[in-house]
């Protein structure tokens, strides 16, 4: 059989082509082994989903705490609005009387109005500020509920060997999650609320 230089692996003109083929084959082997390793590690990890909104809607203590917070918030908001209304009334009366008042009386009325507005602002900050009373009350009511849910999720995760549990209700970028890996009802059962 006659072998031409085009077909011969030792032909000097084919040495570059052979090295190119070897590199491509090596690349393919490396990619295949990387994919195999990824497949093995992904199978070793187990994931689950929970829907915190769903869980919280089915925990009566959470609903009661929310109602308490709403009642307190409405009460405090009414107090703040009463002070704001009082300041607005004082200002309106001042505008009606301003032409009859001396400079000293004007200044006194303006200070009274500003003090009332400051009182309303301070009260609003006290109740609704970042470290205000509503924030403290929310923490006091909600933290025990959140800890109880967290402990239930943790217990189930340890029992089932989940490496990661994601909240499908948060804006974490979960586009789809199979209902098979959603453990929300199991968490509710663990908390004593079967659905």
Secondary structure, DSSP 8 states (H G I E B T S, - for coil): ----TTT-TT-GGGHHHHHHHHHHHHHHHHHHHHHHHHHHHHHH-EEEEE-HHHHHHT-HHHHHHHHHHHHHHHHHHHHHHHHHHHHHHHHHHHHHHGGGS-HHHHHHHHHHHHHHHHHHHHHHHHHHSTTSHHHHHHHHHHHHHHHHHHHHHHHHHHHHTEEEEEETTSSS------GGGB-HHHHHHHHT---
